[in-house]
């Protein structure tokens, strides 16, 4: 009888531990090879303009929200030549949100705050723009502002996606982003 109780407890702990492993979220950027400029990091997918097949695949992966950073004119042009993204996203059972980011002025604390309001730890979210650049920058800023990342850590994540400093390539030097 004495060995039955410890074995039962050990067995329960093992089951709990295995169940908890399913909740562990990888802390690495994964490039999704089947699609152009699609990356996965924790509960976030970062992409350029997703195709219809890509949206269907993302829905099958459990994505619950799509946040589009393209401008209204970009969205109108895309809809007239391809498909209505917001309608398709909703048809696939996901929420659609738009935060238009245009030029330098579109990179602002208010838009970042909206992104923060739209995301939570329960959602799997696609953040996209035309080519994944704006989406990568916004994810990096989101990680710093809302998830407590250091700037260095957020830049490391972004560099595994589409973020780079063009000056590094142009001048063939490495620019340090380390906080002082």
C-alpha positions in Angstrom: 0.0 0.0 0.0 2.9 2.4 0.8 4.3 2.1 -2.7 0.9 2.6 -4.4 0.5 6.1 -3.1 3.9 7.4 -4.4 3.4 5.7 -7.7 -0.1 7.2 -8.0 1.3 10.7 -7.2 4.2 10.2 -9.6 1.9 9.1 -12.3 -0.4 12.1 -11.8 2.6 14.5 -11.9 3.8 12.9 -15.1 0.4 13.3 -16.8 0.2 16.9 -15.6 3.7 17.5 -16.9 3.0 16.0 -20.3 -0.2 18.1 -20.6 1.7 21.2 -19.7 4.2 20.5 -22.4 1.4 21.0 -25.0 1.1 24.6 -23.7 4.8 25.4 -24.1 5.3 27.9 -26.9 8.5 27.9 -28.9 10.7 30.9 -28.4 12.2 30.6 -31.9 11.2 32.1 -35.2 10.1 29.5 -37.7 10.0 30.3 -41.4 7.0 28.7 -43.0 8.5 27.3 -46.1 5.2 26.7 -48.0 4.5 30.4 -48.2 6.4 33.5 -49.1 7.5 35.8 -46.2 5.5 33.9 -43.5 7.0 33.5 -40.1 5.8 32.1 -36.8 6.9 33.2 -33.4 5.1 32.1 -30.3 1.4 33.0 -30.8 2.1 35.3 -33.7 2.4 34.8 -37.5 4.0 37.6 -39.4 3.5 37.9 -43.2 3.3 39.9 -46.3 -0.1 39.9 -48.1 -1.5 36.4 -47.5 -2.9 34.5 -50.4 -6.3 32.7 -50.2 -4.5 29.4 -49.6 -2.4 30.9 -46.9 -5.4 32.3 -45.1 -7.1 28.9 -45.2 -3.9 27.3 -43.9 -3.6 29.9 -41.1 -7.2 29.2 -40.0 -6.4 25.5 -39.9 -3.4 26.4 -37.6 -5.8 28.0 -35.1 -5.3 31.7 -36.0 -8.2 33.6 -34.4 -7.4 37.2 -35.5 -6.0 38.8 -38.6 -4.5 42.3 -38.2 -3.8 44.0 -41.5 -1.4 46.9 -41.4 -1.9 47.9 -45.1 -3.4 51.3 -46.0 -6.9 51.7 -47.2 -5.7 52.4 -50.8 -3.5 49.2 -50.7 -6.5 47.2 -49.5 -8.8 48.7 -52.2 -6.2 47.9 -54.9 -5.8 44.4 -53.6 -9.6 43.8 -53.4 -10.2 45.0 -56.9 -7.5 42.7 -58.4 -7.8 39.6 -56.1 -10.3 39.0 -53.2 -12.0 40.8 -50.4 -9.7 39.9 -47.5 -11.9 41.0 -44.6 -14.9 38.9 -46.0 -12.7 35.8 -46.5 -11.2 36.1 -43.1 -14.6 36.3 -41.4 -15.9 33.5 -43.6 -13.0 31.3 -42.3 -14.1 32.1 -38.7 -11.4 34.6 -37.8 -11.7 38.2 -36.7 -10.4 40.9 -39.1 -8.9 44.2 -37.9 -7.2 47.0 -39.8 -4.6 49.3 -38.5 -3.5 51.4 -41.6 0.2 52.2 -41.4 1.3 54.7 -44.0 4.8 56.1 -44.2 6.8 57.3 -41.2 3.7 58.9 -39.5 2.1 55.4 -39.4 4.7 54.2 -37.0 3.3 55.7 -33.8 2.4 54.8 -30.2 -1.3 55.1 -30.9 -1.2 52.4 -33.6 1.0 50.2 -31.4 -1.5 50.7 -28.6 -4.3 49.5 -30.9 -2.2 46.4 -31.7 -1.8 45.8 -28.0 -5.5 46.1 -27.4 -6.3 43.6 -30.2 -3.9 40.9 -28.9 -4.0 38.8 -25.8 -2.4 35.6 -24.6 -5.3 33.5 -25.7 -5.3 34.4 -29.4 -3.1 33.2 -32.2 -2.7 36.2 -34.4 -1.6 37.0 -37.9 -0.1 40.4 -38.3 0.5 41.3 -42.0 1.2 44.1 -44.4 2.3 44.0 -48.1 5.8 42.4 -47.6 6.1 41.7 -43.9 8.3 44.7 -43.1 5.8 46.8 -41.3 4.4 43.7 -39.5 7.9 42.7 -38.3 8.6 46.2 -37.0 5.3 46.3 -35.2 5.8 42.9 -33.7 9.3 44.0 -32.4 7.8 47.1 -30.8 4.9 45.1 -29.4 7.3 42.7 -27.7 9.2 45.6 -26.1 6.1 47.6 -25.0 3.7 44.8 -24.0 5.8 41.7 -23.3 8.8 43.2 -21.5 11.4 42.3 -24.1 14.7 44.2 -24.2 15.3 46.1 -27.5 18.1 43.7 -28.2 15.9 40.6 -27.8 13.2 42.1 -30.0 15.7 43.0 -32.7 17.1 39.5 -32.6 13.5 38.2 -33.2 13.0 40.7 -36.0 16.2 39.9 -37.7 15.1 36.3 -38.1 12.2 37.7 -40.1 12.5 40.7 -42.4 14.1 43.3 -40.2 17.5 44.6 -41.2 19.4 47.9 -41.2 20.1 48.7 -44.8 23.1 50.8 -43.7 24.8 47.7 -42.6 24.7 46.3 -46.1 25.5 49.6 -47.8 28.5 50.3 -45.6 29.5 46.7 -45.1 29.6 47.2 -41.3 27.6 45.9 -38.3 25.7 48.5 -36.3 25.2 47.6 -32.7 21.7 47.9 -31.3 22.8 47.1 -27.8 21.2 49.2 -25.1 23.5 51.2 -22.9 
